[in-house]
Amino acid sequence: MSPRNVLESQQFVHAATAGRRAAGCWKLATGQALSLHPDTHGVLQIAQGQAWVTLRGVLADMPGAAVDHVLRPGEQLTVAPGQHVVMEAWSGSGCAEPVAFRWDVLAAPALAQPASTAARDWECGVVQPLRDLGQALGQGGRALGTALASVAGAGGRFAVGFARFALLRIAAPLQRRPA
């Protein structure tokens, strides 16, 4: 799956980064859009919130046509290779909540037997929040490390400045003394 930006003015979330497949539960914050160009069959399923999804590509007899969908929790959309999906959080009232969704690549056996609902619920309800927590703790640790490095740098600059000030205050009266 290769992500591609569609609109330069919006913030975009890329579902796949270097060396990582886009599968499992994902979150899409309000004000962000997601653009997908899958190279295999897949299913987009909404776990939480509402999403406005535009599906563009080969649709029946209309190549290049676009169809809009509003997907609610539990609803899904099958996407064929070569189609383009743009998704964003949506609410009719104007204040959209973040969207939690699943993207599953469909292989031939997976088309015949989808994962159980309990397994999907466990993935979205337990495993993904634990991944999110681990990522948040990692980001917090990096931020704390950066802050400590900045404090150490400021402390070092303060010590050098104070030493320079003290030397000037001590050395100046010594130089003015008559011999």
C-alpha atoms as one frame of an Amber mdcrd trajectory, in Angstrom:
protein
   0.000   0.000   0.000   1.498   3.322  -0.960   0.140   6.576   0.511  -0.046
   9.680  -1.685  -0.978  13.241  -0.763  -4.051  14.574  -2.521  -4.641  18.066
  -1.153  -1.628  20.188  -0.217  -3.625  22.403   2.176  -4.665  19.637   4.598
  -2.678  17.589   7.068  -2.220  14.022   5.914  -1.578  10.815   7.756   0.360
   8.170   5.869  -0.825   4.680   6.581   2.417   3.046   5.512   5.900   4.264
   6.193   9.183   2.796   5.027   9.135  -0.951   5.583   5.818  -1.071   7.477
   2.590  -2.544   6.123  -0.654  -0.756   6.933  -2.796  -3.374   8.668  -4.695
  -3.403  11.938  -6.358  -0.583  13.880  -5.497   3.039  13.129  -6.695   6.412
  14.357  -7.470   9.464  12.268  -7.686  12.737  14.185 -10.126  15.508  13.389
  -8.759  17.810  10.695  -6.598  15.121   9.110  -7.204  13.209   5.898  -5.912
   9.817   4.862  -5.149   8.913   1.269  -4.719   5.255   0.284  -3.707   3.649
  -2.999  -3.869  -0.086  -2.217  -2.082  -2.558  -4.452  -4.159  -5.507  -3.154
  -7.782  -6.035  -2.190  -8.573  -4.679   1.255 -11.374  -3.824   3.639 -11.743
  -0.512   5.431 -13.853  -0.960   8.579 -14.858   1.825  10.990 -14.518   0.927
  14.693 -15.333   4.349  16.231 -16.634   7.685  14.961 -17.907   8.511  11.497
 -15.813   8.846   8.375 -16.442  10.539   5.063 -14.825   8.287   2.486 -14.374
   9.136  -1.186 -13.667   6.108  -3.360 -12.216   6.911  -6.771 -11.032   4.612
  -9.505 -12.512   1.839 -11.551 -16.131   1.685 -10.356 -18.275  -0.637 -12.434
 -18.382   0.861 -15.960 -17.131   4.318 -14.915 -13.317   4.513 -14.805 -12.122
   7.516 -12.810 -15.521   8.174 -11.209 -15.752   9.040  -7.519 -18.331   7.887
  -5.000 -18.727   9.348  -1.493 -19.681   7.215   1.503 -20.370   8.031   5.147
 -19.283   5.050   7.217 -20.354   4.548  10.819 -18.983   2.131  13.461 -19.210
  -1.455  12.254 -19.634  -0.516   8.588 -17.012  -1.467   6.050 -15.983  -0.781
   2.483 -14.150  -3.224   0.220 -11.444  -1.556  -1.868  -9.974  -3.068  -5.020
  -6.400  -2.622  -6.222  -5.984   0.581  -8.214  -8.788   2.414  -6.445  -8.012
   5.569  -4.474  -9.525   6.169  -1.030  -9.577   9.534   0.748 -10.986   9.441
   4.282 -11.548  12.035   7.003 -13.452  12.283  10.275 -16.972  13.566   9.635
 -20.023  14.619  11.591 -23.181  16.251  10.327 -23.113  18.718  13.245 -19.673
  20.044  12.294 -17.720  18.803  15.346 -16.262  15.504  14.215 -14.698  13.081
  16.669 -11.541  11.128  15.802 -12.080   7.975  13.776 -10.710   4.569  14.708
 -10.613   2.182  11.775  -9.140  -1.067  10.528  -7.451  -1.699   7.224  -7.128
  -5.371   6.432  -5.469  -6.712   3.306  -7.556  -9.498   1.853  -5.733 -12.566
   0.612  -7.613 -15.392  -1.098  -8.200 -17.384   2.155  -9.133 -14.207   4.039
 -11.928 -13.490   1.550 -13.535 -16.819   2.455 -13.099 -16.625   6.273 -12.936
 -13.182   7.916 -11.520 -12.831  11.438 -14.010 -13.269  14.238 -15.755 -10.246
  15.684 -14.290 -11.018  19.115 -10.760 -10.976  17.689 -11.385  -7.642  15.941
 -12.913  -6.186  19.107  -9.891  -7.372  21.137  -7.518  -5.823  18.590  -9.328
  -2.460  18.550 -10.270  -2.397  22.236  -7.130  -3.719  23.939  -4.147  -4.261
  21.656  -4.307  -0.962  19.760  -4.711   1.178  22.923  -1.663  -0.610  24.397
   0.304   0.177  21.222  -0.871   3.792  21.452   0.186   3.932  25.121   3.626
   2.525  24.292   4.031   5.064  21.506   2.905   7.915  23.786   5.315   6.824
  26.531   8.129   6.662  23.983   7.319  10.158  22.736   7.096  11.415  26.324
  10.479   9.869  27.117  12.051  11.521  24.073  10.501  14.869  25.039  11.801
  14.494  28.609  15.280  13.638  27.304  15.245  16.697  25.043  14.095  18.900
  27.933  16.820  17.550  30.242  19.456  18.111  27.551  18.218  21.700  27.135
  18.322  22.290  30.903  21.836  20.839  31.102  22.947  23.082  28.232  21.399
  26.148  29.869  23.050  25.230  33.198  26.416  24.921  31.477  26.008  28.291
  29.774  24.992  29.827  33.125  28.068  28.382  34.868  30.417  29.690  32.155
  28.767  33.113  32.222  28.887  33.288  36.009  32.562  32.275  36.056  33.356
  34.942  33.458  31.443  37.559  35.479  33.196  36.559  38.719  36.636  36.681
  37.104  35.956  40.136  35.688  34.728  41.400  39.082  37.789  39.982  40.873
  40.388  40.760  38.190  39.297  44.381  37.575  40.013  45.644  41.143  43.351
  43.778  41.173  44.458  45.489  37.997  43.590  48.993  39.297  45.769  48.706
  42.432  48.870  50.856  42.393  52.097  48.965  42.859
